[in-house]
Amino acid sequence: METALPSLPAFSDGAEMHLPEVNLTHVDRLTDSTGMIQHAVYGLPNRREGYCIDDNARALLLAVLACRNNKHNETALRLLPVYLGFVHYMQTENGLFRNFMLYNKVCPEEHGSEDSFGRTVMALGYLVKEGPTRPYIKIGEEIFMRAYPQISSLTSLRGIANALIGLSLFVQFNYPDDLKREQVAALADKMMNMYAANCTPDWQWFEPILTYDNAIMPLALLHAYELTGNEACLSVALESMHFLESKVFHEGILRPVGNKGWWEKGQKQGARFDQQGIDVMAMVLYYEQAWKVTRDEQYLTRLYQCFQWFHGANDLEMALYDPENGGCADGLQAEGINQNQGAESTLAYWISHLTTEAIISASK
């Protein structure tokens, strides 16, 4: 049974928008006993490419969202320990995480990037705050606490932003925790200092280029604001997101910055293609949090507009979501959609879907 969205703009063809039923068939197909395989050839898992903690962390987040509020989606509940076990295995003695694992279980690096570290911390924060069972939450806490000492040394913007979200959620679960609350404030200050260093009247952003996963930065500051009440966090979050909106919304249609060239400061326009689902997911999460902290219904409309990108409200008016198997195409290219249904895009779709579904219920 489909759930109709209230008071929404229609699809480009005039049809009313509906949320499909949750279908984790492709998520299940991409997952084996080790973890989630990161890439696919069309709908077939590409075992040659192995696994990465980025996607297994996102898959852990998806499983948490699918099981919250006592829903306990059977597939998600079965797969959650696989993803959590992968994260646990990939953590090093000093609390960092290796990112890549080959299909033969060899890990070719000592540790992964700060970005992958931050995404893992973010997923663990969701698990600790909203996990379906106490044992899983406890394991998540232990992994988080081993990683915690590394958070203060982060310098990567996206690593900081993702970790800030995870840490904010962790503190909410363990409230009051003044020491970690101070760390939230310190990470937010790092981000706002980056913003101040790059912000000009015609460029209100954290760095001199718009690349990928952009909305994760203002989203992180909204989480910091919710926890600390620092009005400067709210102000920068809203101002920077208003700037991003001016670049990616065109007549009500979302056009994420393409990864074929990005958008550098001083350019009149950025790359139009390849548009990626991960950017849409970050925007959906941003608008959920913006609505939570402001209760301004304009953010609901924006959230729905972003989610429709997956279903054809995009530059090419082509759906990326595959209703047959629950997979999602890897991106929007000038010549059409990328037919491969990898982990990142499929997870981006379902995290966006479950977030939209939850906010519909909360806003009624």
Disulfide bonds with the S-S distance in Angstrom:
none
